[in-house]
Amino acid sequence: MAKRSKTAQQAFDVALPIAVSQGLDLVDCEYKKEGQKIFLRLFIDKKGGVTLDDCERFHNEVEPLIDARVESDEDYFEVSSPGLTRPLTDISDYVRYEGEMLDVTLYKETDGVRNFTSGYKTDGDRIIFENGIEVQLKDIAKAVRHLDF
């Protein structure tokens, strides 16, 4: 789980049941100053990706709850996709993108490789790659979705 400020964690906790009810994954929340403005951002995702309509529907349902239950003084409240190239950080990310190709870096060489691109499947907290490498989630330094343009 990401390290969040007290305000970001409050917002995350308020928004999580709404995300679940809408079939979305609440990936993260940040509360941060950018220039002179303070932003509160919730990041949502789902298998196949989120749409603008998903963000709008979620925003409209969550905003009144955030206003009522979260102690914050943000200038802007935003709902966003985490982005196509966001690193996968926990097992729910791997489950969400199961069957897709990943660009992977391991902390240490396994079966003679440390960096590779492969499809995969999950088994508990193990990631089983199509190239034959099997590792624990904790053994992966970085994994991002492989994108071909």
Buried (B, 14 or more C-beta within 10 A) or exposed (E): EEEBEEBBBBBBBBBBEBBEEBEBBBBBBBBEEEEEEBBBBBBBBBEEEBEEEBBEBBBEBBBEBBEEEBEBEBEEBEBBBBEEEBBBBEBEBBEBBEEEBBBBEBEEEBEEBEEBEBBBEBEEEBBBBEEEBEBEBEBBEBBBBBEEE
